[in-house]
């Protein structure tokens, strides 16, 4: 293929073909031979177009379009080679060999996570020991997520720098969270335990990116990964629950009670190991099957929009305000976080090149409804603080709702600009990824500063 010298400096054909090929490699329904065949078709199309006088960039774009949509191509290959697809789903890139390097790494790290949750028992701190509930609640994140981060250190080849980063972050977090007094009545400890997983999950995100969080595209990928991870973990948990129930029942049939072993070994060890396995499944199977998170986002977005709209109308019609009790604050913030998660994942899974759709307008309506609920909640929280003074719970609720207020306001503005045609969808994506560190910073404030202040 002869490149056009007039535009060879502006458009590197080989780089673009390599990027196109790399995207195909991620799809488990295709093997190396399939990709070679598709690339051959692509280059034949480009040659023919260049002979007609088209520039390199024009020839590449048209040829890529003629070869077909990548997702559609992989679906067609999956139908033709369904046996190979399922083999890849089970064995990944290691072919028929079950003991591939990546799978062995995953299993070792999952076993390490399972062992980690039982290590305190060697020092006499069993699940049923006095004060053990507070200890395990504090450290539950540190028994699992660091091993998922280590998987990405190996997968992304981050080397010693990655190991030191994960080890240093976990050591600092463990020292910090375990240095606070063990008072069952302290609310700051509860707040710290709730917010610590956010900071540790950000550590996982940095290792997941492979470039230390520099790339906007990698940050967006981690958003998608987070949604898929949650779904896979829940599915594993449901399957594990069913398996555990059958196990208890089978042993009961022969008169053996293994409930203690299940509660103290199978459930905690399985829950920790499943974190690594779920992360590996998302990473290994992306593109092989239809992602579930975007589908769920589209199903629940209209339902949440309807619920919030009816709630706001009812609240305004009856003149009822929020009852700012602790449980109400927690429930309200959880609801807003779920809404934010729906919006966040809908943005991350949307093709930025597609025109405005009805779903985009529905997303804007959901954001505006959540924003109004957040404003009403902030007014109620501020009134509560003015009447009764500052407490850790009220300040945490105030701060979290302010963080959500800024986030939702940004979403509303950028969605409105996109729908009106004043800005592209890329600005909305960048707002999303650039705001992620704000959540982490607030979580660190709650974990580090609140126990010292309150």
C-alpha positions in Angstrom: 0.0 0.0 0.0 1.4 3.4 -1.0 0.8 6.3 1.3 -0.1 9.7 0.0 3.0 11.9 0.6 0.8 15.0 0.9 -0.7 13.8 4.1 1.6 11.1 5.5 2.8 13.5 8.2 -0.7 14.3 9.3 -2.1 10.8 9.3 -0.1 7.7 10.1 -1.9 4.7 8.4 0.0 2.1 10.3 -0.7 3.6 13.7 -4.4 3.8 13.0 -4.5 0.3 11.7 -2.6 -0.9 14.8 -5.1 0.9 17.0 -8.0 -0.6 15.1 -6.4 -4.1 15.4 -5.8 -3.6 19.1 -9.4 -2.9 19.6 -10.3 -6.1 17.9 -7.9 -8.1 20.1 -10.0 -7.1 23.1 -13.0 -9.1 21.8 -12.9 -12.7 22.9 -14.9 -14.0 20.0 -12.0 -13.3 17.6 -8.7 -15.1 17.4 -5.4 -14.0 15.7 -6.4 -15.6 12.4 -9.8 -13.8 12.4 -8.1 -10.5 13.0 -5.6 -11.1 10.3 -8.4 -11.8 7.9 -10.3 -8.6 8.8 -7.1 -6.5 8.6 -6.6 -7.9 5.1 -10.1 -6.8 4.1 -9.5 -3.4 5.6 -6.2 -2.9 3.6 -7.8 -4.1 0.4 -10.5 -1.6 0.8 -8.0 1.2 1.5 -5.9 0.3 -1.5 -9.0 0.5 -3.8 -10.0 3.9 -2.3 -6.6 5.4 -2.6 -6.4 4.4 -6.2 -9.6 6.5 -6.7 -7.7 9.5 -5.3 -8.8 9.5 -1.7 -6.4 10.6 1.0 -5.1 8.2 3.6 -7.4 9.3 6.4 -10.4 9.3 4.1 -9.6 5.8 2.8 -9.1 4.5 6.3 -12.4 5.8 7.7 -14.4 4.6 4.7 -12.7 1.2 4.7 -13.2 0.7 8.4 -16.9 1.6 8.0 -17.2 -0.9 5.1 -15.6 -3.7 7.0 -18.3 -3.2 9.6 -19.1 -2.1 13.1 -16.6 -3.8 15.5 -19.3 -4.9 18.0 -21.4 -6.3 15.1 -18.4 -8.1 13.7 -17.7 -9.8 17.0 -21.3 -10.8 17.4 -21.3 -12.4 14.0 -18.1 -14.3 14.8 -19.6 -15.3 18.1 -22.6 -16.9 16.3 -20.4 -18.7 13.8 -17.8 -19.8 16.4 -19.9 -20.2 19.5 -17.7 -23.0 20.9 -14.6 -20.9 20.7 -16.3 -18.0 22.3 -17.3 -20.1 25.4 -13.8 -21.6 25.5 -12.4 -18.0 25.6 -15.0 -17.0 28.3 -13.7 -19.8 30.5 -10.0 -19.9 29.7 -9.4 -16.3 28.5 -6.3 -15.9 26.2 -4.6 -19.1 27.4 -6.5 -21.3 25.0 -7.3 -24.8 26.2 -4.7 -24.6 29.0 -6.5 -24.1 32.3 -3.3 -23.2 34.1 -2.5 -20.1 32.1 -0.3 -17.5 33.9 -3.0 -14.9 34.3 -5.5 -17.4 35.8 -2.9 -18.7 38.2 -2.1 -15.2 39.3 -5.8 -14.5 39.9 -6.3 -17.7 41.9 -3.2 -17.0 44.0 -4.3 -13.5 44.8 -7.9 -14.7 45.6 -6.5 -17.3 48.0 -4.3 -14.6 49.6 -7.4 -12.4 50.1 -9.2 -15.3 51.7 -6.3 -16.0 54.0 -5.9 -12.4 54.9 -9.4 -12.3 56.5 -8.4 -15.2 58.8 -4.9 -13.9 59.8 -6.2 -11.9 62.8 -7.5 -15.2 64.3 -3.9 -16.3 64.7 -3.6 -13.6 67.2 -6.7 -14.5 69.1 -9.1 -12.1 67.3 -11.8 -14.4 66.1 -15.1 -13.2 64.6 -16.9 -13.9 67.9 -14.3 -12.3 70.1 -15.1 -9.2 72.1 -14.5 -6.0 70.0 -13.9 -8.1 66.8 -16.9 -6.6 65.1 -15.3 -3.1 65.2 -12.0 -4.4 64.1 -13.3 -6.3 61.1 -15.6 -3.5 60.1 -12.7 -1.1 60.1 -10.4 -3.3 58.1 -12.8 -5.2 55.8 -11.7 -3.2 52.8 -8.0 -3.8 53.5 -8.5 -7.5 53.4 -9.7 -7.6 49.8 -9.2 -4.5 47.6 -5.4 -4.4 47.9 -5.2 -7.9 46.2 -7.3 -6.6 43.4 -4.9 -3.7 43.0 -2.0 -6.1 43.0 -3.7 -8.0 40.2 -3.6 -4.8 38.1 0.0 -4.1 39.1 0.9 -7.5 37.6 -1.5 -7.1 34.6 -0.3 -3.6 33.8 3.3 -4.4 34.5 3.7 -1.6 37.0 6.7 -3.3 38.6 8.3 -2.3 41.9 6.8 1.2 41.7 3.3 -0.3 41.7 4.0 -2.7 44.6 5.4 0.1 46.7 2.4 2.3 45.9 -0.1 -0.4 46.9 1.9 -1.4 49.9 2.4 2.1 51.1 -1.2 3.1 50.7 -2.5 0.1 52.5 0.0 0.4 55.4 -1.0 4.1 55.8 -4.7 3.3 55.7 -4.4 0.4 58.2 -2.3 2.5 60.6 -4.8 5.4 60.4 -8.0 3.5 60.7 -6.8 1.3 63.6 -5.3 4.2 65.5 -8.7 5.6 66.4 -10.3 4.8 69.8 -12.6 1.8 69.8 -15.7 3.4 71.1 -19.0 1.8 69.9 -20.8 5.1 70.4 -18.6 7.3 68.2 -20.2 8.3 65.0 -16.9 9.5 63.5 -15.6 5.9 63.4 -18.7 4.9 61.5 -18.2 7.7 59.0 -14.6 6.8 58.6 -15.4 3.2 57.9 -18.0 4.2 55.3 -15.6 6.5 53.5 -12.4 4.5 53.6 -13.5 2.1 50.8 -13.9 5.1 48.5 -10.2 6.1 49.0 -9.0 2.4 48.6 -11.1 2.0 45.5 -9.4 5.1 44.0 -6.1 3.3 44.7 -7.4 0.3 42.6 -8.4 2.8 39.9 -4.9 4.2 39.7 -3.4 0.7 39.2 -6.2 -0.2 36.8 -5.3 2.8 34.6 -1.7 1.6 34.1 -0.6 5.1 33.5 -1.1 6.5 37.1 -4.4 8.2 36.3 -3.0 10.5 33.6 -5.3 9.5 30.7 -8.9 10.7 30.4 -9.8 7.6 28.4 -8.3 5.3 31.1 -10.3 7.1 33.8 -13.5 6.6 31.8 -12.6 2.9 31.4 -12.4 2.6 35.2 -15.8 4.1 35.6 -17.2 1.4 33.3 -15.1 -1.2 35.1 -16.6 -0.1 38.5 -20.2 -0.6 37.2 -19.5 -4.0 35.7 -17.5 -5.1 38.8 -20.4 -4.3 41.1 -22.7 -6.4 38.9 -20.3 -9.4 38.7 -19.7 -9.3 42.4 -23.4 -9.3 43.2 -23.9 -12.2 40.8 -21.1 -14.2 42.4 -22.5 -13.4 45.8 -25.9 -14.7 44.8 -24.4 -17.8 43.3 -22.3 -18.3 46.4 -25.3 -17.9 48.6 -27.2 -20.6 46.7 -24.2 -22.9 46.8 -23.8 -22.3 50.6 -27.5 -23.1 51.2 -27.3 -26.3 49.2 -24.1 -27.2 51.1 -25.7 -26.7 54.5 -28.8 -28.7 53.3 -26.8 -31.6 52.0 -24.8 -32.0 55.2 -27.9 -31.7 57.3 -29.4 -34.6 55.3 -26.7 -36.8 56.8 -27.0 -35.3 60.3 -23.8 -33.2 60.2 -24.0 -29.5 61.3 -21.4 -27.4 59.5 -23.0 -24.0 60.2 -20.0 -22.9 62.2 -17.6 -23.7 59.4 -19.7 -21.9 56.9 -20.0 -18.7 59.0 -16.4 -18.6 60.0 -14.7 -19.9 56.9 -16.6 -20.3 53.7 -18.6 -17.0 53.7 -15.8 -14.6 54.8 -13.1 -16.3 52.8 -15.3 -16.6 49.7 -16.4 -13.0 50.0 -12.8 -11.7 50.0 -11.6 -14.0 47.2 -14.6 -13.1 45.1 -13.4 -9.5 44.9 -10.3 -10.5 42.9 -12.2 -13.0 40.8 -14.9 -10.4 39.9 -12.3 -7.9 38.9 -10.6 -10.5 36.7 -13.9 -11.5 35.1 -14.7 -7.9 34.1 -11.2 -7.4 32.8 -11.0 -10.6 30.9 -14.6 -10.7 29.5 -15.0 -7.1 28.4 -16.2 -7.1 24.8 -16.8 -10.8 24.8 -20.4 -10.5 25.9 -22.9 -7.6 26.0 -22.2 -5.4 29.1 -25.0 -5.5 31.6 -24.4 -2.2 33.4 -25.5 0.0 30.4 -28.6 -2.1 30.0 -29.5 -1.7 33.7 -28.8 2.0 33.6 -31.3 2.4 30.7 -33.9 0.3 32.6 -33.6 2.1 35.9 -33.1 5.7 34.7 -36.8 6.2 33.7 -37.9 4.5 36.9 -35.7 6.7 39.2 -36.8 9.8 37.2 -40.5 9.0 37.7 -39.9 8.2 41.4 -38.0 11.5 42.1 -40.5 13.6 40.1 -43.5 12.1 42.0 -41.6 12.6 45.2 -40.9 16.3 44.5 -44.5 17.0 43.5 -45.8 15.2 46.6 -43.4 17.1 48.8 -44.3 20.5 47.4 -48.1 19.7 47.4 -48.2 18.6 51.0 -45.6 21.1 52.3 -43.8 18.3 54.1 -40.1 18.6 54.7 -37.3 16.2 55.3 -37.1 14.6 58.8 -33.4 15.1 59.3 -32.8 12.1 61.5 -29.6 10.1 61.1 -31.3 7.2 59.2 -33.0 9.7 56.9 -29.7 11.4 56.1 -28.0 8.1 55.3 -30.9 6.9 53.2 -31.2 10.2 51.3 -27.5 10.3 50.5 -27.5 6.6 49.4 -30.4 7.4 47.1 -28.6 10.4 45.5 -25.4 8.3 45.2 -27.4 5.6 43.3 -28.9 8.3 41.0 -25.4 9.7 40.4 -24.1 6.2 39.7 -26.8 5.7 37.0 -25.9 9.0 35.4 -22.2 8.4 35.7 -22.4 5.0 34.1 -24.8 6.1 31.4 -22.3 8.8 30.4 -19.4 6.4 30.4 -21.2 3.9 28.2 -22.5 6.4 25.6 -21.0 6.8 22.2 -19.9 10.5 22.2 -20.3 10.7 18.4 -24.0 9.8 18.4 -26.6 12.6 18.1 -28.9 13.7 20.9 -31.5 11.1 21.8 -34.6 10.9 24.0 -32.5 9.0 26.6 -30.2 12.1 26.9 -33.1 14.3 27.7 -34.4 11.8 30.2 -30.9 11.8 31.8 -31.1 15.6 32.1 -34.5 15.3 33.7 -33.2 12.8 36.2 -30.2 15.0 37.0 -32.5 18.1 37.5 -34.8 16.1 39.8 -31.9 14.8 41.9 -30.5 18.3 42.0 -33.7 19.7 43.4 -33.9 17.0 46.0 -30.3 17.7 47.0 -31.1 21.4 47.4 -34.1 20.7 49.6 -32.0 18.3 51.7 -29.2 21.0 52.1 -31.8 23.5 53.2 -33.1 21.0 55.8 -29.6 20.1 57.0 -28.5 23.7 57.3 -31.7 24.5 59.4 -30.9 21.5 61.6 -27.4 22.7 62.2 -28.6 26.2 62.9 -31.1 25.0 65.5 -29.1 22.2 67.2 -25.5 22.8 66.4 -22.7 20.9 64.6 -22.3 17.1 64.9 -20.1 14.7 62.9 -23.2 13.3 61.2 -24.6 16.7 60.2 -21.4 18.1 59.0 -20.7 14.9 57.0 -24.2 15.1 55.5 -23.7 18.8 54.7 -20.3 18.1 53.0 -21.5 15.1 51.0 -24.6 16.9 49.8 -22.5 19.9 48.8 -20.1 17.6 46.8 -23.2 16.1 45.1 -24.6 19.5 44.5 -21.6 20.6 42.5 -21.4 17.3 40.7 -25.1 17.3 39.7 -24.9 21.0 38.7 -22.0 20.3 36.4 -23.9 17.3 34.9 -27.0 19.5 34.4 -25.1 22.3 32.7 -23.1 20.1 30.4 -26.1 18.0 29.5 -28.1 21.1 28.7 -25.3 22.5 26.6 -25.0 19.2 24.7 -28.8 18.9 24.1 -28.9 22.5 22.8 -26.0 21.9 20.5 -23.7 24.4 22.3 -21.1 21.8 23.3 -20.0 18.3 22.4 -20.5 15.3 24.6 -16.8 15.1 25.3 -17.1 18.0 27.7 -19.6 16.1 29.8 -17.2 13.1 29.9 -14.3 15.3 31.0 -16.4 16.8 33.7 -17.2 13.4 35.0 -13.7 12.0 35.1 -12.1 15.3 36.3 -14.5 15.4 39.3 -13.8 11.9 40.5 -10.8 13.1 42.7 -13.2 15.4 44.6 -15.1 12.4 45.9 -11.9 10.8 47.1 -10.7 14.1 48.7 -13.9 14.4 50.7 -13.7 10.7 51.7 -10.1 11.3 53.0 -11.3 14.4 54.9 -13.9 12.3 56.7 -11.5 9.4 57.4 -8.6 11.6 58.5 -9.9 14.9 59.9 -13.3 14.0 61.4 -12.0 11.6 64.2 -9.6 14.4 65.2 -12.1 17.2 65.1 -15.1 15.5 66.6 
